[in-house]
């Protein structure tokens, strides 16, 4: 099994950045989901509510995060800046405090997207003085794992073998195929033990590191969003077809496996790495 793609999403729900190599951490790849958008009540906002977020493109260098959109000048956020004002935010069952990136970021988002539920969206940064641990039921005794603003796990792993099976089913139904970008994975591999194998528990061993898939990723209407245009060309697909392909005993549409890092914090991972897979924990 070979790593074919590495992607980070610095701002939750915005576009991704493809990498050739990265560093593994207990919270995921560096800067992944380090920022997110919230409404006036501090609740997280994603492509579930605003598909147009997909068309905002981030870039990163050693000094700054830059957000770009063809309709207006870019927004620059320094990676290292003095922020002291914490604001309450909520993400699923997590109640956290995050740093607000200020009025300039909120104005930039409002000019592009308009107000959301009568108020400007805010851009917030994860406060690394706190932690957001993975639920204990997905960990073995002695294991620890945390994430920042990802939905629930530090890594999402998907295989091209599964995408090929999904696209074959879509085309058989007269529907257009979709790209892997719809599924917003961090680590893409060419294959595992057959299509949709990554929905099961696996240990994936690379040179100096071990990742463990612990939970299948249940998909929502975000996968119906075209990640280039920020529109929903077909609001039912590929969600409907994925639902029909579900190999699990529990109902739902699943694609990709949520994973944690078992060993190798600080080790590098590269496109082209060869991984050995072992079923189970």
QUIWOKA-V727205 format. One record per residue. N is the residue number from 1. PHI is phi in whole degrees, -180 to 180 (999 if undefined). OMEGA is omega in radians with two decimals (999 if undefined). BURIAL is # if it has 16 or more other ideal C-beta (glycine too) atoms within 10 Angstrom, else .. Layout:
<<N & PHI & OMEGA & BURIAL> <N & PHI & OMEGA & BURIAL>>
This chain:
<<1 & 999 & -3.05 & #> <2 & -122 & 3.02 & .> <3 & -73 & -3.11 & #> <4 & -103 & -3.10 & #> <5 & -151 & 2.97 & #> <6 & -128 & -3.08 & #> <7 & -140 & 2.98 & #> <8 & -119 & 3.13 & #> <9 & -128 & -3.03 & #> <10 & -54 & 3.09 & #> <11 & -108 & 3.13 & #> <12 & -50 & 3.08 & #> <13 & 85 & 3.07 & #> <14 & -91 & -3.10 & #> <15 & -63 & -3.12 & #> <16 & -104 & 3.09 & #> <17 & -124 & 3.10 & #> <18 & -80 & -3.13 & .> <19 & -123 & 2.99 & #> <20 & -95 & 3.11 & .> <21 & -157 & 3.13 & .> <22 & -158 & -3.14 & #> <23 & -120 & -3.10 & .> <24 & -88 & 3.08 & #> <25 & -136 & -3.13 & #> <26 & -68 & 3.10 & #> <27 & -97 & 3.14 & #> <28 & 115 & 3.07 & #> <29 & -79 & -3.08 & #> <30 & -53 & 3.08 & .> <31 & 73 & 3.12 & #> <32 & -70 & -3.13 & #> <33 & 51 & 3.10 & #> <34 & -81 & 3.08 & #> <35 & -120 & 2.98 & #> <36 & -154 & 3.10 & #> <37 & -100 & 3.11 & #> <38 & -133 & 3.08 & #> <39 & -89 & -3.05 & #> <40 & -66 & 3.11 & .> <41 & -95 & -3.14 & .> <42 & 85 & -3.14 & #> <43 & -83 & -3.08 & .> <44 & -66 & -3.13 & #> <45 & -127 & -3.10 & #> <46 & -135 & 3.07 & #> <47 & -65 & 3.04 & #> <48 & -58 & -3.14 & .> <49 & -95 & -3.04 & .> <50 & -131 & 3.14 & #> <51 & -56 & -3.10 & #> <52 & -62 & 3.11 & .> <53 & -60 & -3.10 & #> <54 & -61 & -3.06 & #> <55 & -84 & 3.05 & #> <56 & -85 & -3.03 & #> <57 & -104 & 3.07 & #> <58 & -94 & 2.92 & #> <59 & -140 & -3.10 & .> <60 & -134 & 2.85 & #> <61 & -131 & -3.05 & .> <62 & -70 & -3.07 & .> <63 & -116 & -2.94 & .> <64 & -152 & 2.93 & .> <65 & -101 & 3.11 & #> <66 & -122 & 3.06 & .> <67 & -106 & -3.07 & #> <68 & -129 & 3.04 & .> <69 & -152 & -3.06 & #> <70 & -62 & -3.07 & .> <71 & -87 & -3.13 & .> <72 & -161 & 3.12 & .> <73 & -59 & -3.06 & .> <74 & -73 & 3.09 & .> <75 & -113 & -3.13 & #> <76 & -113 & 3.12 & .> <77 & -121 & 3.09 & #> <78 & -63 & 3.10 & .> <79 & -69 & 3.12 & .> <80 & -112 & 3.10 & .> <81 & -149 & -3.13 & .> <82 & -83 & 3.08 & .> <83 & -123 & -3.08 & .> <84 & -121 & -3.06 & .> <85 & -86 & 3.10 & .> <86 & -97 & 3.14 & .> <87 & -128 & 3.13 & .> <88 & -69 & 3.08 & .> <89 & -136 & 3.11 & #> <90 & -129 & 3.13 & .> <91 & -140 & -3.00 & #> <92 & 52 & -3.11 & .> <93 & -90 & -3.10 & .> <94 & -92 & 3.01 & .> <95 & -110 & -2.97 & .> <96 & -130 & 2.94 & #> <97 & -121 & -3.09 & .> <98 & -130 & 3.10 & #> <99 & -88 & 3.09 & #> <100 & -81 & -3.12 & #> <101 & -80 & 2.94 & #> <102 & 99 & -3.01 & .> <103 & -68 & -3.11 & .> <104 & -61 & 3.12 & .> <105 & -66 & 3.14 & #> <106 & -64 & 3.11 & #> <107 & -65 & 3.14 & .> <108 & -62 & 3.13 & #> <109 & -67 & -3.12 & #> <110 & -69 & 3.10 & #> <111 & -62 & -3.10 & .> <112 & -82 & -2.96 & #> <113 & -110 & -3.01 & #> <114 & 81 & 3.10 & .> <115 & -76 & 3.11 & .> <116 & -115 & -3.09 & #> <117 & 54 & 3.02 & .> <118 & 84 & -3.12 & .> <119 & -148 & 3.10 & .> <120 & -64 & 2.93 & #> <121 & -72 & 3.07 & #> <122 & -118 & 3.04 & #> <123 & -101 & -3.12 & #> <124 & -122 & -3.10 & #> <125 & -113 & -3.14 & #> <126 & -64 & 3.10 & #> <127 & -92 & -3.06 & #> <128 & -76 & 3.00 & .> <129 & -76 & 3.09 & .> <130 & -114 & 3.08 & .> <131 & -134 & 3.13 & .> <132 & -126 & -3.00 & #> <133 & -72 & 3.01 & .> <134 & -70 & 3.13 & #> <135 & -59 & -3.03 & .> <136 & -60 & -3.08 & .> <137 & -67 & 3.12 & .> <138 & -98 & -3.09 & #> <139 & -122 & 3.01 & #> <140 & -86 & 3.08 & .> <141 & -55 & -3.13 & .> <142 & 92 & 3.12 & .> <143 & -82 & 3.02 & #> <144 & -131 & 3.09 & .> <145 & -158 & -3.11 & #> <146 & -136 & 3.03 & #> <147 & -143 & 3.07 & #> <148 & -96 & -3.10 & #> <149 & -101 & 2.98 & #> <150 & -65 & -3.09 & #> <151 & -57 & -3.09 & #> <152 & -160 & -3.08 & #> <153 & -135 & -3.11 & #> <154 & -74 & -3.11 & #> <155 & -134 & 2.96 & #> <156 & -123 & -3.08 & #> <157 & -114 & 3.13 & #> <158 & -136 & -3.14 & #> <159 & -119 & 3.09 & #> <160 & -67 & 3.07 & #> <161 & -62 & 3.11 & #> <162 & -68 & 3.11 & #> <163 & -63 & 3.13 & #> <164 & -63 & 3.12 & .> <165 & -66 & 3.10 & .> <166 & -63 & -3.11 & #> <167 & -66 & 3.07 & #> <168 & -63 & 3.12 & .> <169 & -70 & 3.09 & #> <170 & -61 & -3.10 & #> <171 & -66 & 3.08 & .> <172 & -65 & 3.11 & .> <173 & -94 & 3.14 & .> <174 & 79 & -3.13 & .> <175 & -103 & 3.14 & #> <176 & -76 & 3.06 & .> <177 & -69 & -3.14 & .> <178 & -125 & 3.11 & #> <179 & -95 & 3.14 & .> <180 & -62 & -3.11 & #> <181 & -61 & 3.11 & #> <182 & -60 & -2.97 & #> <183 & -102 & 2.91 & #> <184 & 52 & 3.11 & #> <185 & -80 & 3.02 & #> <186 & -90 & -3.09 & #> <187 & -127 & 3.10 & #> <188 & -113 & 3.09 & #> <189 & -117 & -3.09 & #> <190 & -76 & -3.12 & .> <191 & -164 & 3.04 & #> <192 & -130 & 3.10 & #> <193 & -109 & -3.08 & .> <194 & 119 & -3.13 & .> <195 & -57 & 3.09 & #> <196 & 68 & 3.07 & #> <197 & -62 & -3.09 & #> <198 & -71 & 3.00 & #> <199 & -78 & 3.14 & #> <200 & -102 & -3.13 & .> <201 & -76 & 3.13 & #> <202 & -145 & 2.88 & #> <203 & -105 & -3.14 & #> <204 & -115 & -3.03 & #> <205 & -108 & 3.05 & #> <206 & -111 & 3.14 & #> <207 & -79 & 3.11 & .> <208 & 95 & -3.14 & .> <209 & -149 & 3.09 & #> <210 & -136 & 3.03 & #> <211 & -107 & 3.13 & #> <212 & -131 & 3.02 & #> <213 & -82 & -3.03 & #> <214 & -122 & -3.07 & #> <215 & -159 & 3.05 & #> <216 & -65 & -3.12 & #> <217 & -91 & 3.11 & #> <218 & -82 & -3.00 & #> <219 & -96 & -3.11 & #> <220 & -124 & -3.10 & .> <221 & -63 & 3.06 & .> <222 & -57 & -3.10 & #> <223 & -72 & 3.04 & #> <224 & -87 & -3.10 & #> <225 & -88 & 2.99 & #> <226 & -69 & -3.00 & #> <227 & -75 & 3.07 & #> <228 & -87 & -3.03 & .> <229 & -98 & -3.06 & .> <230 & 73 & 3.12 & #> <231 & -127 & 3.07 & .> <232 & -108 & -3.12 & .> <233 & -66 & 3.07 & .> <234 & -144 & -3.03 & .> <235 & -68 & -3.12 & .> <236 & -103 & -3.05 & .> <237 & -119 & 0.15 & #> <238 & -90 & -3.07 & #> <239 & -61 & -3.10 & #> <240 & -64 & -3.13 & .> <241 & -68 & 3.12 & #> <242 & -61 & 3.09 & #> <243 & -60 & -3.12 & .> <244 & -72 & -3.10 & .> <245 & -95 & -3.03 & #> <246 & -56 & 3.12 & #> <247 & -90 & -3.07 & .> <248 & -88 & 3.13 & .> <249 & -78 & 3.11 & .> <250 & -89 & -3.08 & .> <251 & -73 & 3.08 & .> <252 & 143 & 3.06 & .> <253 & -108 & -3.03 & #> <254 & -126 & 3.06 & #> <255 & -156 & 3.13 & #> <256 & 91 & -3.14 & #> <257 & -120 & 3.05 & #> <258 & -78 & -2.97 & #> <259 & -135 & 3.07 & #> <260 & -126 & 3.08 & #> <261 & -95 & 3.12 & #> <262 & -90 & 3.13 & #> <263 & -142 & 3.04 & .> <264 & 102 & 3.09 & #> <265 & -58 & -3.11 & .> <266 & 90 & 3.10 & .> <267 & -77 & 3.12 & .> <268 & -88 & 3.00 & .> <269 & -128 & -3.04 & #> <270 & -134 & 2.92 & .> <271 & -61 & -3.07 & #> <272 & 102 & 3.08 & .> <273 & -58 & 3.06 & #> <274 & -97 & -3.12 & .> <275 & -115 & 3.01 & #> <276 & -103 & -3.05 & .> <277 & -110 & 3.06 & #> <278 & -134 & -3.10 & .> <279 & -67 & 3.10 & .> <280 & 92 & -3.12 & .> <281 & -83 & 999 & .>>
